[in-house]
Amino acid sequence: MPAAGRIWRPKPSDRFYRVILRTGQALRWLFRIRVIVTGREHLPAAVPDGASPDRSPGGSSSGSSRRPIPGAGAVVAITHFGYLDFAFAEMLLWSHSKAQMRFLITQGAADHWFAGPAVSAAGHVVVGYDGGSHAYDAAVQKLREGEYIAILPEAGVSRSFRVRECKTGAVRMAAEAGVTIIPVSVWGAHRILTRHHGFSPLRAWRAPVRVHVGEPFTPGPGLDVPAATERLREILQHGIDAGIADFPLKPASGAWWMPAALGGGAPTEEERRRLDEAEGPRRARSRHR
């Protein structure tokens, strides 16, 4: 296995990104996963075909990704109930405007012999072992250049399947770069793959997934960061509530994938907080190994 310093780190590639997206779309087709989207009107207007041709190495003007436009970047804030939530949000933005999303990725993933080259080729932002200040600055710069930066503001899977307390990074980045926050709530993807519930082809087959795009907002100068972050959490939770309300699959009583307040078997908010606090020290130790 190669050392971290010897890992191949290719330049960001439009072609590679398209291969990854099309692989996800093929898997969705294979399992006949039904994605139901509401709130599309809140997505940024797509650039008409031919108005912004791709000029990246390896790219072509036909079928290539959206070209970043300075001043038109956005923070895409995504709920985090399962390990595939980001993928459904990513496919939505791609199908709408062929927009690439840059995620904040841990240094551990970037140094992995297999995942590392993919992280580089996809143009993601790496959060180093010594903290996130460099990654924060790099993400803000990409936002100013017109990129879409995707953030999971809950900073971990919410095992209660309600939107947990959000970190302030999404709001602070958007305010500093002068861009909009697009809240994306994903409900149902956690049934396919989440903590303590591995991938099941049976659950994935014809599984419904609800995606709701909340009303965007742009944090202004002099904002109250905690208040704006709580507003983001509320918008994300509203999207989850909308997804649950018309979810086409009726849960059995005590279903593990439903919130406790709705008769499900997930931990209550109090239990979730206790479990998160108990796990906190272990997470900290694992990050510094």
matplotlib code that plots the C-alpha trace (Angstrom):
import matplotlib.pyplot as plt

x = [0.0, 1.5, 2.4, 0.2, 2.9, 3.1, -0.5, -1.4, -3.3, -4.7, -6.0, -9.7, -11.4, -14.8, -14.8, -14.1, -16.9, -19.3, -18.3, -19.0, -22.4, -23.4, -22.3, -24.7, -27.5, -26.9, -27.2, -30.3, -31.8, -30.6, -32.5, -35.4, -35.1, -37.9, -36.8, -39.6, -38.4, -40.3, -39.0, -37.3, -38.3, -35.8, -32.8, -30.7, -31.7, -29.7, -27.5, -28.9, -27.1, -24.3, -24.3, -21.4, -19.3, -16.8, -13.2, -11.7, -9.1, -10.8, -14.2, -16.4, -19.2, -21.7, -22.8, -20.0, -20.4, -21.6, -18.9, -18.5, -19.5, -18.0, -20.7, -23.0, -21.6, -23.7, -23.5, -25.6, -26.6, -27.7, -29.3, -27.4, -29.6, -27.7, -24.6, -26.3, -28.1, -25.3, -25.5, -29.2, -28.6, -25.7, -27.7, -30.4, -28.1, -26.5, -29.8, -31.0, -28.0, -25.1, -23.6, -20.6, -20.6, -17.3, -17.5, -15.4, -13.5, -11.3, -7.5, -7.8, -10.0, -7.7, -4.7, -6.4, -4.6, -7.9, -10.2, -7.4, -7.1, -10.9, -11.0, -8.4, -10.0, -13.4, -12.0, -13.2, -11.8, -9.6, -9.9, -6.4, -5.4, -4.4, -7.8, -10.2, -8.9, -7.1, -10.1, -12.4, -10.4, -10.2, -14.0, -14.7, -12.4, -14.2, -17.5, -16.3, -15.2, -18.7, -18.4, -21.1, -19.7, -21.7, -21.9, -23.5, -24.0, -25.1, -21.5, -22.5, -25.5, -28.5, -29.6, -32.9, -33.8, -34.5, -32.2, -29.8, -27.9, -26.0, -22.4, -22.0, -19.6, -22.3, -23.6, -20.2, -18.9, -21.9, -21.7, -18.0, -18.3, -21.5, -23.4, -26.8, -27.4, -29.5, -31.1, -31.7, -33.6, -33.4, -35.8, -35.8, -32.2, -31.3, -33.5, -31.0, -27.8, -27.1, -25.4, -26.0, -28.1, -26.0, -26.9, -29.8, -30.7, -34.2, -34.7, -33.1, -35.3, -37.9, -37.2, -38.7, -36.5, -37.9, -35.8, -37.1, -35.3, -36.0, -36.2, -32.7, -31.4, -28.3, -26.7, -26.0, -23.1, -23.3, -25.6, -26.3, -24.5, -26.3, -29.7, -29.0, -27.7, -30.9, -32.9, -31.0, -31.8, -35.5, -35.7, -34.0, -36.4, -39.3, -38.1, -37.9, -41.4, -42.7, -40.9, -42.4, -45.9, -46.2, -43.8, -45.3, -44.2, -46.3, -44.1, -44.9, -45.4, -42.0, -40.1, -36.4, -36.2, -39.0, -38.5, -39.7, -42.1, -43.9, -44.2, -40.9, -38.1, -35.3, -33.8, -35.5, -33.7, -32.6, -31.3, -29.5, -27.8, -26.6, -25.3, -23.5, -21.9, -20.7, -19.2, -17.6, -14.3, -13.9, -14.4, -11.8, -9.3, -9.9, -9.3, -5.8, -4.6]
y = [0.0, 3.4, 6.0, 9.1, 11.3, 8.9, 8.7, 9.7, 13.0, 13.8, 17.3, 17.9, 16.3, 17.1, 13.7, 11.8, 13.7, 12.7, 9.1, 9.1, 10.8, 8.4, 5.4, 6.7, 7.1, 3.6, 2.2, 4.1, 2.7, -0.9, -0.9, 1.1, 3.7, 6.3, 9.8, 12.3, 16.0, 19.1, 22.6, 22.6, 26.2, 27.1, 25.8, 28.4, 28.9, 26.6, 28.1, 27.5, 24.9, 26.5, 29.7, 28.5, 25.9, 23.9, 24.6, 22.2, 19.7, 16.5, 18.2, 18.8, 21.3, 18.5, 16.9, 18.6, 20.1, 23.6, 26.2, 28.1, 31.8, 34.2, 35.6, 32.7, 30.2, 28.6, 26.6, 23.5, 22.4, 18.8, 16.8, 13.8, 10.8, 8.2, 7.7, 8.2, 11.5, 13.5, 11.4, 12.1, 15.8, 15.6, 13.9, 16.4, 19.4, 17.6, 16.8, 20.3, 22.3, 19.8, 21.5, 19.9, 20.0, 20.2, 18.5, 19.0, 15.7, 14.6, 14.3, 10.6, 10.0, 12.1, 10.0, 6.7, 4.7, 4.0, 7.0, 9.6, 9.9, 10.1, 12.9, 14.8, 14.1, 15.2, 18.6, 18.2, 20.4, 18.5, 19.3, 18.7, 16.9, 20.2, 21.8, 23.2, 26.8, 26.1, 24.1, 26.9, 29.5, 27.2, 26.7, 30.4, 31.0, 28.4, 29.9, 33.3, 31.7, 30.4, 26.8, 25.0, 23.8, 21.0, 20.8, 18.4, 21.0, 18.4, 17.1, 13.5, 11.2, 12.1, 8.7, 10.2, 11.0, 14.6, 17.5, 17.9, 21.0, 22.4, 23.8, 27.4, 26.8, 26.8, 30.2, 31.7, 30.6, 31.9, 35.2, 35.7, 34.7, 36.7, 33.7, 31.9, 28.9, 26.2, 23.8, 20.3, 17.8, 14.1, 11.6, 7.9, 7.4, 6.3, 3.2, 2.1, 2.7, 4.3, 3.7, 0.2, -0.6, -1.8, -1.9, -4.2, -5.0, -5.8, -2.4, -0.7, -2.3, 0.2, 2.3, 5.7, 8.7, 12.2, 15.3, 18.7, 21.9, 24.6, 28.3, 29.7, 32.6, 34.8, 35.6, 39.3, 41.3, 41.7, 38.7, 36.8, 33.6, 31.4, 32.7, 32.2, 28.7, 27.9, 29.2, 26.8, 23.9, 24.8, 25.0, 21.6, 20.1, 21.6, 19.8, 16.5, 17.0, 17.6, 14.5, 12.4, 13.8, 12.4, 9.5, 6.7, 4.0, 3.4, 2.4, -0.4, 0.5, 1.0, 1.0, 1.7, 4.3, 6.6, 9.2, 8.3, 11.2, 9.7, 6.2, 4.9, 3.0, 5.6, 7.1, 10.1, 13.4, 13.0, 9.5, 10.8, 13.6, 11.1, 8.7, 11.5, 12.8, 9.3, 8.8, 12.3, 11.3, 8.2, 10.3, 12.8, 10.0, 8.5, 11.8, 12.1, 8.5]
z = [0.0, -1.0, 1.6, 1.8, 0.2, -2.8, -3.6, -7.2, -7.1, -10.5, -11.4, -11.2, -14.2, -15.7, -17.4, -14.1, -12.4, -15.1, -14.8, -11.0, -11.6, -14.3, -12.1, -9.4, -12.0, -13.3, -9.7, -9.2, -12.4, -11.5, -8.2, -9.7, -6.9, -7.3, -6.4, -5.8, -5.8, -4.6, -4.4, -7.8, -8.2, -5.5, -7.5, -9.4, -13.0, -15.3, -17.9, -21.4, -23.5, -25.4, -23.3, -21.1, -22.9, -20.9, -21.4, -18.9, -19.9, -21.1, -21.2, -24.2, -24.8, -25.2, -21.9, -19.8, -16.4, -15.6, -15.9, -12.7, -13.0, -10.5, -8.2, -8.9, -6.4, -3.6, -0.4, -0.7, 2.8, 2.9, 5.7, 7.0, 8.1, 6.0, 3.9, 0.5, 1.2, -0.5, -3.6, -4.2, -3.7, -6.1, -8.8, -8.4, -9.0, -11.9, -13.6, -13.1, -14.3, -14.7, -11.7, -9.9, -6.2, -4.2, -0.8, 2.3, 2.6, 5.5, 5.1, 6.0, 2.9, 0.7, 1.9, 1.2, -1.5, -3.4, -2.4, -2.6, -6.4, -6.7, -4.2, -6.2, -9.6, -8.3, -7.1, -3.5, -0.6, 1.9, 5.6, 7.0, 10.2, 11.8, 11.6, 9.0, 8.5, 5.3, 3.9, 5.0, 3.1, 0.0, 0.1, 0.4, -2.6, -4.7, -3.7, -4.9, -8.2, -8.7, -7.5, -5.5, -2.1, -0.5, 3.3, 5.7, 8.5, 11.1, 11.0, 11.5, 11.0, 13.0, 14.5, 15.7, 12.0, 12.9, 11.9, 14.8, 15.8, 12.8, 12.8, 11.8, 8.9, 6.1, 7.2, 7.8, 4.4, 2.6, 4.4, 3.7, 0.0, -0.5, -1.9, -1.3, 0.9, -0.8, 1.8, 0.5, 2.7, 1.9, 3.4, 2.7, 1.6, 5.1, 4.7, 2.1, 4.0, 7.4, 10.7, 12.1, 9.0, 6.1, 2.5, 1.7, -1.9, -0.7, 0.9, -2.0, -4.6, -5.8, -2.7, -2.7, -1.8, -1.2, -1.9, -1.0, -1.9, 0.7, 0.1, -0.4, 1.7, 1.6, 4.9, 4.9, 6.5, 10.3, 10.6, 13.8, 13.0, 15.6, 14.6, 10.9, 11.6, 13.6, 10.7, 8.4, 10.7, 10.7, 6.9, 6.6, 9.2, 7.4, 4.2, 6.2, 7.5, 3.9, 2.8, 5.6, 5.0, 1.5, 1.6, -0.5, 1.9, 5.0, 7.9, 10.3, 13.9, 15.6, 12.2, 12.9, 10.2, 11.6, 14.3, 17.8, 17.9, 15.0, 16.5, 15.0, 16.6, 16.2, 19.4, 20.9, 20.7, 24.4, 23.6, 20.5, 22.5, 25.1, 22.5, 20.6, 23.8, 24.8, 21.3, 21.2, 22.9, 20.7, 17.6, 18.7, 19.4, 16.0, 14.2, 15.7, 15.0]

ax = plt.figure().add_subplot(projection="3d")
ax.plot(x, y, z, "-o")
ax.set_aspect("equal")
plt.show()
